[in-house]
Every structure is written in structure tokens, then in C-alpha cells.
């Protein structure tokens, strides 16, 4: 019997950890390379794996939502990322949010203690094309490796900018002005709401659109043009689109009322719990690229945050991804070299769970390649597979852009469902879970 090859995984983010774990649990020896703590990107600060650098929310957990279905699929497949999330969740209504420190620590310990995984703290700047390798270096891939990918692997890199929201200390929030409530009273009252009158909103808006933004030189020396993905747009960029834009976005007042007075408001800023102890809260939808001084000045105009202690200011960083339809298959493998797989946001999937999903597919198939087994297509009837098929085929426009999980990329049912959109989506979810269970049986054979 031929000896089973070991595989390399480069990068210990969500995608890399998922890929390494899935291969290792199937008996494959994995060398997991991570440049931290020897070297950090501008957005990373924690030595642990699977660091969450943007929000601590993993979004909806409901099966009427595609991201909720994706989570259910990954749970069924025994994803290490979902295991960590479920074991370290914090209250967030119908969403799944986690204590980011505990989440990362949990994954780090599980990975480092796995008998089939060897962690190597080293920056990788090139690969051996004859070895089975999963590249999961993320949206902040080091300059040297990015140059190697472009010059030696022939990949054309693209980039946009990604922003993170500030975090404030709970004890510094003036709860005589703010209050706990959920939108439409749905679920538990897990969000802190900072209400604004029209006059207060106008003052805040004018301060926001005139505030000074930080320079970009720390993140990208080739381009000073600010290009953002819609899913993580800086609040000041959104505001400049028009006076009312924020009222239909992160400051939407619809469905929010004071639990005692039943008063409604012109605008509302919501804060979500950042850790299990409830000592930290982040400003939902307030990703920003303002200077730290301007963040303190402008966000202190929000009622309830006048004297807030900012535990972390918002930051902005480069996001790198490749033009995947030109280079990758539905297995996340390189068309020109089947030994090389990619995973994570650099493939053009957008979001924490989507990144984990790509790592799952890449890890499973890297292991199957090492064993000499046929690679597995998760099909576009599942959200896992729909994302991988999108990466392979791209958009009809030919302009490939990052994609979140959504029902629009999932194969249609082929028949009508009574009860409207929600009923249809639930039927798609049911089909997806059934398909995943069938594929799980195939994998475990």
C-alpha cells in the first residue's frame, strides 16, 4: 500500500484551522505554518489562532437565512469553527456572536493538541509545488508571499479595504440615556440602544462626514484609492452617500422602542456584547477608517457614549483576494496545479463562516488527494457547495467580487412552494441539510 502523503497548510486563521483540522481528523499528518507570533499583520494583535479582526458576530443562526443554513451544514460536518463558536457564544438575539478571546483560545488549544497536526511558527514566502498545500493566508497575506503568488504562480491579485468597528467599555456607557432592547422585540433584549432625536442626528452626521480619515500608507503603498466591499463599509463612507443613508443602515430606528415609555426615535445606534462577561460592547455597523482622535470626538456625540471608554478604536486594513474563476476549481484547487488549494477570503468568499466553509472543503479534498481518493463536490444544492461553485464560475458580469452566503447562489428548487419567500428558503434549507447528511455518509466511507 502506497504511503499517504502529509499536507501543508499555510495560515492559522479560520480557514486554515478548519482545513488542518478536517485533514488531521481523517488520519492525514498536517504541517500548519503560522507566522504569528514572529510577525503580525497591521490588523492582528493576538498570538492565538482564528483571530476575529472585524466583528465578533457570525450573523444569523436561523434556517430561513443562508448563513444560518451554512452554519447548520458545518455543524453537521463537525466543523471545529462551529464547535468553538457554539462553546463560546454570547447573547446576541437571533444572531450567533462569540467571545472573541475565548473563541480563538479554544481553537488554538484544539489545534495544537491534535496528534496529527504539527504547528510551525514561520512565515512562508514560497511553496513546493509538488507537495499538497492549502494556502489560507487570508486577506492580509504577507507582501513576500503575495509577490510569489503573482510572479511564480501567475495569479493576479486584487485588493479592497476592510474596516473594523470600535469597542467600548460597558461600565462607561450612560444607561440613563441608553437602554436594552431588540428590534421588533424579537428574541431577548441583547442590544444596547443609543437613541437620537433629529437634531442630535444632524449634529452627529455633520461631525461624521467632516471628520479626518486615517492615511492608507500602512496598508497599501501601490494605491491611495479607497475601495470598499459593501459588506464592511466604513460608516463615514456610507454617510457621505446622503443624509438619510445611515437611517436605512446601521442607525435604522425601525422596530426599536423604549421598553418602558414606548417612545420611538429618529435614529438609533446599537451596541452588541463583545464578550461573555458583558464588559465590552461594539458599535454595530460602525466600521471606520477615521483617526483615533476623530473617533473619540465624533462617536462621543452619540447619546450614552459621551464619556465612553474606547477599549479598541476602529481600524482599516487591506483585503487581498484572487480572481478565482480564472484559477480555481469547485474544490478550491488550482487549475494549473491540483496539488495546491486555496481557502479563506483570498478565494473571494466573504465572511467568517464562509471562510471556514472554504477551509472545510479544501481540507477535506486535500486529504482525499493525499489518500488517492476522488475529490468531493458538495454541489450547489448546499450552501457550502454553492460558495465553492461561485468561486469556480464567478458572476455573470465577469467582474468577480467577494460573495457572502446567500440563497441567490444556491440551486433553485425547481418547483414552487406555498407561503412566500420564507417558506421557500426553509424548503431550500431542508434540502441542503438532507444533501449534507448524504455527503457525510459518503465522506466517512
C-alpha positions, 0 to 999 in steps of 0.5 A: 500500500502506497504511503499517504502523503502529509499536507501543508497548510499555510495560515492559522486563521479560520480557514486554515484551522478548519482545513488542518483540522478536517485533514488531521481528523481523517488520519492525514499528518498536517504541517500548519505554518503560522507566522504569528507570533514572529510577525503580525499583520497591521490588523492582528494583535493576538498570538492565538489562532482564528483571530476575529479582526472585524466583528465578533458576530457570525450573523444569523443562526436561523434556517430561513437565512443562508448563513444560518443554513451554512452554519447548520451544514458545518455543524453537521460536518463537525466543523471545529469553527462551529464547535468553538463558536457554539462553546463560546457564544454570547447573547446576541438575539437571533444572531450567533456572536462569540467571545472573541478571546475565548473563541480563538483560545479554544481553537488554538488549544484544539489545534495544537493538541491534535496528534496529527497536526504539527504547528510551525511558527514561520512565515512562508514566502514560497511553496513546493509545488509538488507537495499538497498545500492549502494556502489560507493566508487570508486577506492580509497575506504577507507582501513576500508571499503575495509577490510569489503568488503573482510572479511564480504562480501567475495569479493576479491579485486584487485588493479592497479595504476592510474596516473594523468597528470600535469597542467600548467599555460597558461600565462607561456607557450612560444607561440613563440615556441608553437602554436594552432592547431588540428590534421588533422585540424579537428574541431577548433584549441583547442590544444596547440602544443609543437613541437620537432625536433629529437634531442630535442626528444632524449634529452627529452626521455633520461631525461624521462626514467632516471628520479626518480619515486615517492615511492608507500608507500602512496598508497599501503603498501601490494605491491611495484609492479607497475601495470598499466591499459593501459588506464592511463599509466604513460608516463615514463612507456610507454617510457621505452617500446622503443624509438619510443613508445611515437611517436605512443602515446601521442607525435604522430606528425601525422596530426599536422602542423604549421598553418602558415609555414606548417612545420611538426615535429618529435614529438609533445606534446599537451596541452588541456584547463583545464578550461573555462577561458583558464588559465590552460592547461594539458599535454595530455597523460602525466600521471606520477608517477615521483617526483615533482622535476623530473617533473619540470626538465624533462617536462621543456625540452619540447619546450614552457614549459621551464619556465612553471608554474606547477599549479598541478604536476602529481600524482599516486594513487591506483585503487581498483576494484572487480572481478565482474563476480564472484559477480555481476549481469547485474544490478550491484547487488550482487549475494549473496545479491540483496539488495546491488549494486555496481557502479563506477570503483570498478565494473571494468568499466573504465572511467568517463562516464562509471562510471556514466553509472554504477551509472545510472543503479544501481540507477535506479534498486535500486529504482525499488527494493525499489518500488517492481518493476522488475529490468531493463536490458538495454541489450547489444544492448546499450552501457550502457547495454553492460558495465553492461553485461561485468561486469556480464560475464567478458572476455573470458580469465577469467582474468577480467580487467577494460573495457572502452566503446567500440563497441567490447562489444556491440551486433553485428548487425547481418547483414552487412552494406555498407561503412566500419567500420564507417558506421557500428558503426553509424548503431550500434549507431542508434540502441542503441539510438532507444533501449534507447528511448524504455527503457525510455518509459518503465522506466517512466511507 
